[in-house]
Amino acid sequence: MLDYSYKSILKMAVPLMASTFIQSVVLITDSAFLSRYDTIAFDAVGNGGLIYITLFMTLIGMSDGAQIVMARRIGEGRSSMLSKIFGSALFNNLLISIVLFSIISWVIPDMLKSYSLNAEVAQGQVDYLNIRGYGLIFAFLSISINAYFMAIGKTKFVMIGALFVASSNILLDYALISGNFGFEAMGIEGAALASTFADGIGALFLGIALYYSSEQRKHELLKNISISKESLLNLFKISSPIMLQGLVALTTWTVFFTWIEQIGTYELTVSQNIRSLYFLAFVPVWGFGATTKTYVSHFIGKKDYDAVKIIIMRVQLLSILFLFLFFHGALFYPEQMIGVINPNEEFMADSVAILRFVSGSVIIYSVGSVYFQAINGTGNTRINFYIEIVSVFIYLIAAFLLIKVYVLDIYWIWTVEYIYFITLGLLSFLYLRFFNWRKKEI
């Protein structure tokens, strides 16, 4: 059973942060190899990767829903239900993966070529996604297993799985992007192959870890795995708003970068530098966010509502402290951070200025995200979707005005991050403060 001491919260959150950090290292490594290989490849994989992650968020939404429901059942003392929830999550994720693969294969290529102003960047994105889409074969299995491990608080397996993905991806990047270990330099295709094979290695580890874990045997997860109409419908009810929320959020960022690409390749490259490092800031934010969902759902299942307020405050404090640990370089040595991603002096000055500027917005996000994920933990996922819709609507209006109407410098365009994070956090706080979230049944 979970308790909400700082030690217990960190015991769960640290492996999740380590997992996110490892994934951030992979992103930084990809960017570093590609920026040194070719600027067009760097921009194309950056935008193509955003499209892949945007679609991938629908799978994450189903995983989050399964995590919330399984944590609630554990808190209620109904662990016998886990095998049905897990089986239903696997089935749903498989179907979603097939749909997403079809979209990547037959819809995205024509769409990219129709709206992109740079034909080379558009074709590079198509080349990347044609290979990267196969990673969904492994993703549906990995995220389903991760949902179970996060629900029971055994996040060390999530971290180790990420370590397998990262180490193999970095090694394959070195071999396939630039051409080492006897391989031909493949550039964009090499980056896509490296990430896809690495996903397969991670899925293999997680499958083995689940099969041999003592918790899985205690819960008879695989022995009694099944699919029921009730579990499928309940999971879809809880997960679909999260899926849509993640899809809307990442689609908005994809639109933002598309508009920047339409300004010019210089502005796009500068923004891709920021995007690559931005994910370092998300290490504690996402790690503590996943922890918040499990803790809130668990203690609501126990009917301990007072604990939820304490958990939120403690997680926020820890999130700010760890954000400084991971992202302090944005304030104190941004030149060195940008230099790792892209050493080209042409893009350095603007990249450094923007990195310093956006660091304040991430502090706001580290606090607001805990409120936002706490709502997910209550099971009121539809409310989160509404909050996301309002936030991205305001974000898109601001971005359109700054980019298309007033045509401001790229530095001021990044003001939209403050607008989005403040709106998201404020609306989440107001809901938790003034509305009844305690009695939500899932």
N, C-alpha and C positions, 0 to 999 in steps of 0.2 A: 504493500500500500504506500501511496505517496504521502509525504508531509511537506509543509511549505517553509521549512527552514532555508536559509540562504544556501547551506551546504547541499540540501536536497535539490533545490532549483538548479544550482550549478552542475550537480552530478548529471542531470538530464540535459542541460543547455550546452555545456562545454563540448560534448561530442558532436552535437548538432552544429555548433559554431565551427568546430574543426572541419566538419564535412563541408560546410559552406565555404570556409576559407580554402580548403583544398580545391573546390570547384572554381573559386576565384583565381587561384594560382593557375589552373588550367586555362581560364579565359585570358589571363595576362600573358601566359606563355604563348598561346595561339596568336595573340595580337603582336607580341614581340617578334615571333618568327615571320609573320606575314608582313609586318611593316618593313622589315629588312629585305623581304623577298620582292614585294611590289606594292605600291600605294593603292592601285586599283584593287588588288586582291585583298588588301587590308580593309578597304571600304566595303567591298562586296560581301566578304564573310561577316563583317560587322552587322550589316543590314540583313543579310540572309540568316544569320544567327538569331537576330531579333524576331524574325518571322517564325523560325522554328520554335523558339522559346514561347512565343505568343500562342501557337497552337498547342504546344506541350502543356501549357497552363490548364487546359481542360482536363488532362490526365491528373495533374496536381490537385485540381479541385475535387475529383473523385477520391483521391488518396486522402485529402484533408477530411472529407466527409466520413470516410471509413475510420480514420484516426479518432475523430470526435465521437462517433457512435460506439466504437470499441472501448474507448476510455470511459464513456458514460456507463456501459454495461459492467465494466470492472468495478466502478464506483458503487454501482447498485448491487454488487455481489452476484451478477448473472454472467459469469465468465463462460458458461456453457454455450452462450449465443455467439461467441467469437468465430467459430468455424463457419457458420452460415454467413456472417458479415464478410469474412475474408473471402469466401468462395464467390459471393455476389460481387465484391469489389473486383476480383480477378476477371470475372465474366464481363462486367461493365467496361473495365479498362481495355479488354481485348477488343470489344466492339468499337470503342472510341478510337483506338489505335488504327483500326482498319479504315475508319472514316477519315481520320487525319492523314493517313498515308495516301489515300485517294485524292484528297484536296491538294497535297503537296505535288503529286504526280501529274494531275490533269487540270487543276484550276490555277494554281499560283504562277506557273511559268508565263502564261498569256497575260495575266494580270500585271506582273512585273514589267514585262516588255511594253505594256500599254501606257503606264503612268510614269516610268522612270525617264528622266531627261538625258541620262548618260547610258548609252547602249552597252558600253563595256561593263559598267557596274551591274546593270540589269542581267546581262548574260552570266556574269560571275556568280550572282545570287542563284540563278537557275542551276548552274553547274554544281554549286555547293549543295543546294537543297535536294537535287536529284539523288545524291548519295546519302546525305544526312538523314533523309526520311526513313531509311532502313533502321535507324536507331530506335524507332518506335517499337520495333519487334521486341527489343530487350526492355524498353522503358516501362511497358505495361506491367511486366513482372516485377521489376525493381521497385517501383513506387508502391505497389500493393504490399510487398514485404516490408518496406520501410514504414508504411502506415501501421502495421501490426507492431513492429519494434518500438515505434514512438508512442503508441497507445499504452504499451506495458512499461514504458520508461527505460527500455534497454537500448539506448541510443548509441552505444559503443559500436554495434554492428553497422549502423548507418554510417558512422565515421570511417570504419575500416573499409566498407564497400566503396566509399568516396575515395579513399586512399588508393585502392586498386585501380579505380577509374583514372585518377589523376596521374599516377606514376606511369601507367601504360600509355595514356594520352600524350604526355610530355615526350616519352621515348619515341612514340610513333610520329609525333609532330617533327621531331628532329630528323627522323629517317625519311619521312615522306614529303614534307613541305619543301625543305631545302635540298634534299637528296644526299643522304648519308647512309652508312652501313651497306653500301653497294646498291641502294635504291636510286631510281631516277627522280629528279626534282619534279614534284607534281603540283606545287602551289595550292590553289583552291581545292582541287580534288583530293590532294594529300591531307589537307586539314579536315575535310569531311570524312575521309576514310579513317583517319586517326581517332576522331571522336566516336565514330560508329563502332569500331572494333573495341575501343575502351569501354563503351556502354555494355557490350557483350560480356567482357571480362567481369565488370561489376555485377551484372545480373547473375553470372555463374557463381560468384562468391556468395551473394545474398541467398541464392537458392540452397547452396550447401549449408550456410550458416543457419537458415531456418530449419532445414531438415534435421540437423543435429542439436538444435537448441533445446535445453531442458524445459524452457517455458512453453515451447510449442508442444512438447510431449505432455506436459501437465495439463494444458488446455485442450489436448487432443485435436489440435487445429487441422492437421493434415489427415488424421485418421477419420474424422467426421466431416471433412470439408464437403459442403453442399451448396446448392443454390435454391433459394426459395423466392416465390413471388413477393412475399411480404418484405423480405430483406432487400430485394432489388428495388422495390418501390420506395421503401424508407430511405435507402441510401441515395436514390436519385432525388428524393425530396430534399434531403439535407445537402447533398453535394452539388446539385445543379446551380443554385445561386452562387456557390463558390467558384464553380467552373466558369460561369458567365462573368463573374467579377474579375477573375484572373485574365480571362480572354479580353475583356473590355480594357483592363488596365494596360496590358502589354500591347494590345492593338493601338491604343492611344500613343504609346511611346514609339511604336513603329511608324505611325502617321507623323509624329514629331520629327523623326529622323528622315522620313521621306520628304517632308517640306524643307528640311535643312539641305538635303541633297539637291533639291531644286534651286536653292540659292547658289550653290557652287561646291566644287570638290574640296576647296580649301576649308570651308566651314564644316563640311562633312567630316573631313579627316580630324580636325580639331575636336569635334564633338565625339567622334569615335574614341579618341584618346581619353576623354572624360568618362565615357561609357565603360571602357575597359577597367578603369580604376574605381568607378562608382560601386562596383560589386564588392570591393573590399569593405566599404561602409555597410553593406547589407549583411555582412557576416554576423555581427551581433544582432542586428535588427531581425533577420529571418530566423536565426537560432533561437532567440528568446520569444519570437512570435510563435513558432511551433511548440515551444514549451508552454506558453500561455494557453494555447488551445487545449492541450492535454490536461493541465492543472485545473483550469476552470471547469471543463466538462466533468472531470473526476470528482471535484468537490461539490458541484451541483448535484451529481448523482448521490452523494452522501448527505445532501440537504444542508451542507455547511456553507451558508451564503456569506457569513461574515468573513470566512477565510478568503473568499474571492477578492474582496477589497484589499486585503493584506497582500495577497499574491500579486495583484496589479501593481501596487506601489513598490514592492520589492523587485519585481521584474523590471520596472522602469528604471530604478536606480542602477541595477546591474547592467542594463542595456546601455545607459549613458557612459558608465565607467568603461565597459568593454569597447564601446564605439571609439572612445579616445585612444584606447590601446591599439586598435586596428587602423584607425584613420587619422591619427595625429600628424602623419607625414604631409597631409594635404595643407596643413597650416605651416609646418616648420621646415619641410624640405620637399616642396612640390616639384622642383626642377628634377630632382633625382627620381621621383616617382614617374613623372612623365617620360624621362629619359629611358627608363626600362621599357616602356610601351613603344615609344617612337623617338629615336634619337635625332630625328631631322630637325635642325634648328629653325627651319622655316615656320614650324607649327608650335614652337616652344613657348613663346611669350603669351599668346592668347590662351593656350592650354593651361599654363600655370595660373594665370589670372582667374580663369573660370573655375579651376579646381579649388582654389582658395575660397572663391565666392560661394560655391554650392555646399561647402562643408557645413555651413550654418543650417541649411535646409535639412540635412541628414540628422542633425541633433533633434530638430522638431519631429522628424519621422520616427526616431527611436522611441520617443514618448508616445506619440499618437498611434503608432503601430500596435502597441500593447493594448490600448483601448479597443482598437479595431479587431485584433485577434481574440480579445476577450469576448466580444460579441459572437464571433464564430464558435467559441467554446461553449457558449450558452445554448447553441443550437439555432439561434435566430439568424441563420445565414441569409435569409431573404432581406433582412434589414441591412446587412453588410453590402448586399448587391445594390440596394437603393442608395446607400452612402457612396459607393464607388461610382455609380452613374452620375450623381450630382457633382462629385469631385472631378471626374474626367470631363464632364460637360464644361465646367468652369475652366479647367485646364486647357481644353481645346479652343475655347473662345479666346483665352489669353494668348495662346500660341499663335492662333490665326492673326490676331491683331498685331502682335509683335513682329511676326515674320512676313505676313502678306500685306498688311495695311500700312504699318509704320516703317517696315523694312529696317529694323534696328540692327545694330552691330551684334555679332554672335554672343558677345559677353552678356548683353542685356536680355537676349532671348532666353537664356537659362534661368531668368527670374521665375519662369513658370513652375520650377520645382518647388519654390517657396509657396506659391499659390496652391498647388496640389496638396502638399503635405499638411499645410495649415488647415485647409478645408476638410481633409480626411480625418485628421486628429480631432478637430473641433466638433464635427458632427458625431463622431464615435463617442466622445466624452459626454456630449449632451444627451445622447440616447441612454447611456449607462446611468447618468445622473437623474434623469427625469422620467424614464419609462420602466415598466415592470418586466424585467428579463428573467426573474427567478423561477418562474413556473413553467418554462418552456419544456414540453415533453418531446423526446425524440426516440 
